[in-house]
Each structure stands twice: as C-alpha cells, then as structure tokens.
Amino acid sequence: MMNNPVGWFEIYVEDMGRAKAFYEAMLEVALSKLESPVEDEIEMWAFPMAFEQFGASGALVRMPGFSSGANSVLIYFSCADCAVEAARAEKAGGKIFKPKMSIGEYGHIALVTDTEGNMIGLHSMPRA
C-alpha cells in the first residue's frame, strides 16, 4: 500500500441541520454541500478538503435506512489542542466521553459524542 489507508470518511446523521451546526462549531470550519447522485435521497455536507495535503476528508451524510450512532468506526480529527475542541463540542451540544489524555510520544486524544450519538476522536501533538 503506497498511500494512507483512509481516503474518505462518512459520518451518518439523522438531523443534518443539528449535526452540521455541531461540527462547524466544534472545528470552526464551514461545511460545503455536495451534490447528491440520487436527488432527494442522499444529503451530504463535506468537510474542507485540501487534496494536495496530508490526511483524508469526508462528509456528513443523511440517507434513508442508515441511522446514526452505535457505529464501530472511530474517526480522529487533527487539532492544535484536543481539549479546546472537546470543550467546543460540549458547548455545541455534544458530550465529552474521555477528556484530553496523553498517548505518550503520539500526543493527546479526547473522545466526544456528537449530537447524533456518534463517538469521534480528537488528536493533537504537543507543541515544540
């Protein structure tokens, strides 16, 4: 495998307005609407993408028959200080599951639950 193993992610949601507001508030970004290949069935809002940079992007997705929460995949968002984003997540209606904790030489993580019941990870490296 020559590339990073993750090329795209999707977070399934039931209330797109609520989920979009949560992620935009927590990460301080604006999501952009993606055109659906199936009109009126799939709604997608993408996280900012920089194709020439390291990492993967993805989208919030609302699709009939796919409910949110109880997922077994954990996505980590990179941040300068995961405690800051965890606090913003809580302020935006989410819950802190595990506050900022050290993972040794690999930095720090925090785990939060979004407004749709999905658990997500936040990762930061110590500043030099």
Phi and psi in degrees as a GROMACS rama.xvg file:
@    title "Ramachandran Plot"
@    xaxis  label "Phi"
@    yaxis  label "Psi"
@TYPE xy
-91.9103  -23.334  MET-2
-108.963  174.213  ASN-3
-63.7129  146.178  ASN-4
-69.7864  -22.3032  PRO-5
-103.046  122.429  VAL-6
-110.369  -16.9006  GLY-7
-166.934  151.359  TRP-8
-138.503  155.786  PHE-9
-132.609  134.54  GLU-10
-111.362  113.672  ILE-11
-81.0785  134.513  TYR-12
-132.092  160.93  VAL-13
-106.729  -34.3026  GLU-14
-115.821  95.0346  ASP-15
-62.1247  -42.1724  MET-16
-59.0984  -46.1296  GLY-17
-65.9485  -45.7738  ARG-18
-65.2415  -43.4189  ALA-19
-61.2419  -45.1578  LYS-20
-61.2028  -40.6496  ALA-21
-60.7391  -53.2028  PHE-22
-68.1991  -37.028  TYR-23
-65.4394  -38.6771  GLU-24
-70.8808  -44.1116  ALA-25
-66.1031  -45.5313  MET-26
-95.7465  -4.91813  LEU-27
52.0795  51.74  GLU-28
-133.017  164.086  VAL-29
-108.042  127.178  ALA-30
-84.9072  150.383  LEU-31
-117.221  141.132  SER-32
-70.8049  132.81  LYS-33
-101.816  139.455  LEU-34
-69.3243  135.687  GLU-35
-85.2322  136.708  SER-36
-70.1093  -19.3196  PRO-37
-123.886  100.133  VAL-38
-52.5219  137.292  GLU-39
63.3312  7.50284  ASP-40
-111.959  -37.1189  GLU-41
-121.638  126.048  ILE-42
-113.153  128.165  GLU-43
-132.869  135.799  MET-44
-127.354  119.887  TRP-45
-90.7238  144.884  ALA-46
-72.8234  157.887  PHE-47
-55.0964  142.769  PRO-48
-123.679  135.588  MET-49
-130.262  90.2122  ALA-50
-58.9652  -28.8235  PHE-51
-83.795  -1.68502  GLU-52
-106.78  165.32  GLN-53
-65.5564  144.77  PHE-54
104.327  174.32  GLY-55
-116.633  152.807  ALA-56
-111.693  -178.113  SER-57
-172.746  -163.995  GLY-58
-149.537  157.192  ALA-59
-82.3642  138.869  LEU-60
-133.162  132.457  VAL-61
-118.128  118.88  ARG-62
-143.044  132.523  MET-63
-55.1924  135.686  PRO-64
91.4865  -8.4133  GLY-65
-118.481  106.613  PHE-66
-92.8709  163.087  SER-67
-89.9801  170.289  SER-68
74.9153  170.332  GLY-69
54.7518  30.4301  ALA-70
-85.6234  161.915  ASN-71
-112.041  10.9829  SER-72
-110.859  133.478  VAL-73
-114.546  120.653  LEU-74
-99.4438  133.895  ILE-75
-107.411  127.385  TYR-76
-94.1337  133.326  PHE-77
-78.2988  138.576  SER-78
-148.597  164.067  CYS-79
-68.7539  -43.274  ALA-80
-145.759  106.007  ASP-81
-60.5573  -22.0598  CYS-82
-66.7555  -34.0451  ALA-83
-66.4955  -48.889  VAL-84
-66.2784  -34.7976  GLU-85
-63.3404  -41.7863  ALA-86
-64.639  -40.707  ALA-87
-65.7152  -37.1007  ARG-88
-60.2549  -44.9801  ALA-89
-64.5982  -41.7939  GLU-90
-64.4852  -30.7358  LYS-91
-85.9686  4.55834  ALA-92
109.105  -1.03624  GLY-93
-86.9959  -172.266  GLY-94
-133.956  141.139  LYS-95
-82.811  119.002  ILE-96
-88.818  -43.5795  PHE-97
-139.461  113.194  LYS-98
-65.3941  170.589  PRO-99
-46.3173  129.043  LYS-100
-141.878  151.186  MET-101
-75.6796  140.922  SER-102
-120.61  39.3332  ILE-103
66.1691  -136.132  GLY-104
-65.3308  -10.071  GLU-105
-93.575  7.37113  TYR-106
99.8469  -138.617  GLY-107
-136.134  152.899  HIS-108
-134.241  158.224  ILE-109
-139.329  148.22  ALA-110
-117.286  131.957  LEU-111
-131.672  157.438  VAL-112
-108.022  130.217  THR-113
-79.95  -178.44  ASP-114
-69.6628  -10.6327  THR-115
-102.704  0.142367  GLU-116
93.4352  4.4108  GLY-117
-84.7087  134.122  ASN-118
-87.0571  134.922  MET-119
-130.539  155.435  ILE-120
-106.086  151.638  GLY-121
-123.007  132.317  LEU-122
-128.129  135.114  HIS-123
-140.227  149.129  SER-124
-101.056  148.599  MET-125
-62.7972  146.093  PRO-126
-79.561  139.992  ARG-127
